[in-house]
Structures are given as C-alpha cells and as structure tokens.
Amino acid sequence: MGRPEFETATAIVLITAEPGKEADVMQELKRIPEVKEAMLLFGEYDLFAKVECNDFGSLGNVVIANIRAIDGVELTKTLTAAPNS
C-alpha cells in the first residue's frame, strides 16, 4: 500500500485580524490566486480562506509568504484537508 495521491492540496485558513482591518485583509485575500473562497466571520476568527495548491509545499508557502504577510493579519490557523477516499 503506497502513499495516497492528492489531486490538490487544500486547506482552510482561519484568520484573526487587527481590529478595523478585516475588510482590508479580505481585499488582499481576494488578490491571491490560490485563495478560492474567502469570507468574513463572526466569532473567534475574523476571516476564512479556502486555499488550493498543487502540493503541500506550495500551500505552506502561500500561507506563510502571502497570507501571513498581509498587513492586519495577527494570527492564522491552517486546517489541511484529508484526501478523498
């Protein structure tokens, strides 16, 4: 039994933004091609982003180099998707 093949690496990124910066962060998220969906939230986290990449290395780079680098992002929590069986 080998390792499972992934068509894409998918993750949900939960984001805490600085107060008052939520809309700015949302606009910047929309500029990242790998962010396929984003929305503002009420509750513990301020924003949600669905990220799809070709592999998990690229996904990590998008989260670290693009999402965490957005002015106003305080914290991220990344939930990687399990493969479909």
TANORQUI-V388361 format. One record per backbone hydrogen bond with DSSP energy under -1.0 kcal/mol. NH is the residue of the N-H (numbers start at 0). CO is the residue of the C=O. E is the energy in kcal/mol with one decimal. If there is no record, write none. Layout:
BEGIN
nh:co:e
NH:CO:E
NH:CO:E
END
This chain:
BEGIN
nh:co:e
8:52:-2.9
10:50:-2.3
11:78:-2.8
12:48:-3.2
13:76:-3.1
14:46:-2.6
15:74:-2.8
17:71:-2.9
20:17:-2.5
24:20:-2.6
25:21:-2.3
26:22:-2.1
27:23:-2.0
28:24:-2.5
29:25:-1.8
30:27:-1.0
31:28:-1.6
34:31:-1.7
35:49:-2.5
36:49:-1.1
38:47:-2.0
40:45:-3.2
45:14:-2.4
46:14:-2.0
47:38:-2.2
48:12:-1.8
49:36:-2.9
50:10:-3.0
51:33:-2.4
52:8:-2.6
58:54:-1.9
59:55:-2.3
60:56:-1.9
61:57:-2.3
62:58:-2.3
63:59:-2.6
64:60:-2.9
65:61:-1.6
66:61:-2.3
67:62:-2.8
69:66:-1.5
72:69:-2.1
73:15:-2.9
74:15:-1.7
76:13:-2.3
78:11:-3.1
80:9:-3.0
END
